[in-house]
């Protein structure tokens, strides 16, 4: 009887030890996987958030606190296109935002592809955009291009559909800021004439 009890006790201890070891292993694996899953989840969820944020910034920059009736300049483009500049503002973040509306006053639909400029990397990443715009500080003798990230995506309006006759589209573009002493710059957008703009802020 004592031998049976000893054998049963040993089996019980072994079973408990095995169960504990398995539980510990499962917990450890679960913790690692859980951590990875959590990291991946937060990483993937943060990427769309960043994208959404960029999009939201784009929308805000394109319309927040802008007086649609303000007309700092009116620039003629090809085929009856007109670009009305509503605001040119120096922001605390170290950039200048140009905002306005492009109107098609002609009688045919206008393709917007040419506004992205001629840099192949920029055009590829920013189709149908205003990424080809630039500012020229004549006093400082320096040209400023639309800001872009490391993936060549511009801080500007993108994905602009062909403009139908009588239609318009709001646009914005952000540039590095010239020195505080510079209060006026020349603005150029491909297929449009060059115009002089006064900087506010």
C-alpha positions in Angstrom: 0.0 0.0 0.0 2.8 2.4 0.9 4.5 1.7 -2.5 1.2 2.4 -4.3 0.7 5.6 -2.3 4.3 6.7 -3.0 3.9 6.0 -6.8 0.6 7.9 -6.8 2.2 10.8 -5.0 5.1 10.9 -7.4 2.7 10.8 -10.4 0.6 13.6 -8.8 3.7 15.7 -8.2 5.0 15.0 -11.7 1.6 15.9 -13.2 1.3 19.1 -11.2 4.9 20.0 -12.1 4.2 19.3 -15.8 1.0 21.3 -15.7 2.8 24.2 -14.0 5.5 24.1 -16.6 3.1 24.1 -19.4 1.1 26.9 -17.9 4.2 29.0 -17.5 5.3 28.3 -21.0 1.9 29.2 -22.4 1.9 32.4 -20.4 5.4 33.3 -21.6 4.5 32.6 -25.2 1.2 34.4 -24.9 2.9 37.4 -23.4 5.4 37.6 -26.2 2.9 37.1 -28.9 0.5 39.5 -27.1 3.2 42.1 -27.0 4.0 41.6 -30.7 0.4 41.7 -31.6 -0.2 44.8 -29.5 2.8 46.5 -31.0 1.8 45.6 -34.5 -1.7 46.7 -33.9 -0.7 50.0 -32.4 1.8 50.5 -35.2 -0.7 49.8 -37.9 -3.3 51.8 -36.3 -0.9 54.7 -35.8 0.0 54.7 -39.5 -3.6 55.3 -40.7 -3.9 57.9 -37.9 -0.9 59.7 -39.3 -2.4 59.5 -42.7 -5.7 60.8 -41.4 -3.8 63.5 -39.6 -1.9 64.5 -42.7 -5.2 64.5 -44.5 -6.8 66.6 -41.8 -3.9 69.0 -41.9 -4.4 69.3 -45.6 -8.1 70.0 -45.2 -7.5 72.5 -42.4 -4.7 74.2 -44.3 -6.8 74.4 -47.3 -9.8 76.1 -45.7 -9.4 77.1 -42.0 -9.6 80.8 -41.3 -9.4 81.7 -45.0 -11.7 84.5 -46.3 -13.0 83.3 -49.7 -13.7 86.9 -50.6 -10.1 88.0 -50.1 -8.2 88.4 -53.3 -4.5 89.0 -52.9 -3.8 88.2 -56.5 -5.5 86.8 -59.6 -3.3 84.8 -61.9 -4.2 83.8 -65.4 -3.5 80.3 -66.6 -3.8 78.4 -69.9 -7.2 77.8 -71.5 -9.3 80.1 -69.4 -8.0 79.0 -66.0 -7.7 81.5 -63.2 -5.9 81.1 -59.8 -7.2 83.5 -57.1 -4.9 83.7 -54.1 -6.8 84.2 -50.9 -4.0 84.0 -48.3 -0.2 83.9 -48.0 0.6 83.3 -44.3 3.8 82.8 -42.4 3.2 80.2 -39.7 5.0 79.6 -36.4 6.0 76.1 -37.6 8.6 77.6 -40.0 6.7 77.5 -43.2 4.5 79.7 -45.5 1.1 78.5 -46.6 -0.4 79.7 -49.9 -4.1 79.1 -50.3 -6.5 79.9 -53.0 -9.0 78.7 -55.6 -8.4 77.6 -59.2 -11.3 78.3 -61.5 -12.1 77.0 -65.0 -13.7 80.0 -66.8 -13.3 78.3 -70.2 -15.7 76.1 -72.1 -13.8 72.8 -71.9 -12.7 70.5 -69.1 -9.1 71.1 -68.1 -6.5 68.5 -67.1 -4.7 69.3 -63.8 -1.7 67.0 -64.4 0.7 69.8 -65.4 0.5 71.6 -62.0 2.6 68.9 -60.4 5.7 70.1 -62.2 8.4 68.1 -64.1 10.3 66.2 -61.3 9.5 62.6 -62.0 9.7 61.5 -58.4 7.4 64.3 -57.3 4.9 63.7 -60.1 4.8 60.0 -59.3 4.1 60.5 -55.6 1.8 63.5 -56.1 -0.4 62.9 -59.2 -2.7 65.8 -60.1 -1.4 68.1 -57.5 0.1 71.6 -57.2 3.5 70.3 -56.1 5.2 72.2 -59.0 4.6 75.6 -57.4 7.5 77.7 -56.2 8.3 81.0 -54.4 11.2 83.3 -55.3 12.7 85.7 -52.8 14.2 88.2 -55.2 16.0 90.1 -52.4 17.5 87.0 -50.9 18.0 85.5 -54.4 16.6 82.2 -53.3 13.9 79.9 -54.7 11.6 77.8 -52.4 9.9 74.6 -53.5 6.8 73.0 -52.0 7.7 71.1 -48.8 7.8 67.3 -49.1 8.5 64.4 -46.8 11.1 61.7 -47.2 8.8 59.7 -49.5 8.5 62.8 -51.8 4.9 63.4 -50.8 4.2 67.1 -50.9 2.5 69.3 -48.3 0.0 70.5 -50.8 -3.4 69.6 -52.4 -3.2 66.4 -54.4 -5.6 64.2 -56.4 -7.3 67.1 -58.1 -9.9 66.0 -60.7 -10.1 67.5 -64.1 -11.8 70.9 -63.8 -15.1 71.1 -65.7 -16.2 74.4 -67.2 -17.5 76.8 -64.6 -16.1 74.7 -61.7 -13.4 75.5 -59.2 -11.2 73.7 -56.7 -9.6 75.0 -53.5 -5.8 74.4 -53.2 -3.1 75.0 -50.7 0.7 74.5 -50.7 3.3 75.0 -48.0 6.9 76.2 -48.5 9.9 76.8 -46.2 9.7 80.3 -44.9 12.1 83.0 -46.1 13.8 85.3 -43.6 11.5 87.5 -41.5 12.8 90.5 -43.4 11.3 89.1 -46.6 7.7 90.4 -47.0 7.1 89.8 -50.7 7.8 86.8 -53.0 7.1 85.9 -56.6 4.8 82.9 -56.9 4.8 80.5 -59.8 2.6 77.5 -60.6 3.2 75.6 -63.9 0.9 76.7 -66.8 0.1 79.9 -64.8 1.7 83.4 -65.0 4.0 84.5 -62.2 2.6 87.0 -59.7 4.0 88.9 -56.7 2.6 88.0 -53.3 2.8 89.8 -49.9 3.3 87.6 -46.9 1.2 88.1 -43.8 1.9 86.8 -40.3 
